[in-house]
């Protein structure tokens, strides 16, 4: 494989791909999504203008979910169960809600108003985290798999950006802490 991964190092979606690429030789190309010119140049690589994008030889793959599945197959990783994929979907609900709130705030839009879009995000986050907390109590993140990678990426990113305090979710904190000593977790920590 001659892989190039385009993305932003703090991004939880980019980080999950980077963790899957543990021990794989690849080049990481940082994309500054806040710079208009660099973002415009990036659009030549991907018509959907989302991070990450993976290039493997002549193949260009968009979206972290498709990239992760591609890597799972190419690297011969075990197939992910429906339970693990459901966990990823719940983690992504929190990721997406926090990203919407983060980008709105960064754009100068007031998110504390009772606007439906922001109200839905503020509701989605604790409901999803409560469900994930129960799954963590049941051992859903004890093993190293795609859902565990997604959870760690979410929690570290949200804390790095100062977007969420997970202290009300001790099982999620414990699940994350189970894997903090992995080199790939430390090497890809948001910065």
Secondary structure, DSSP 8 states (H G I E B T S, - for coil): --EEEEE-TT-HHHHHHHHHTTT--EEEEE--TTSHHHHHHHTTT-TT--S-EEEETTEEEESHHHHHHHHHHHTT-----HHHHHHHHHHHHHHHHHHHHHHHHHTT--SSS--HHHHHHHHHHHHHHHHHHHHHHTTTTSS-SHHHHHHHHHHHHHHHTT----TT-HHHHHHHHTTTTSHHHHHT---
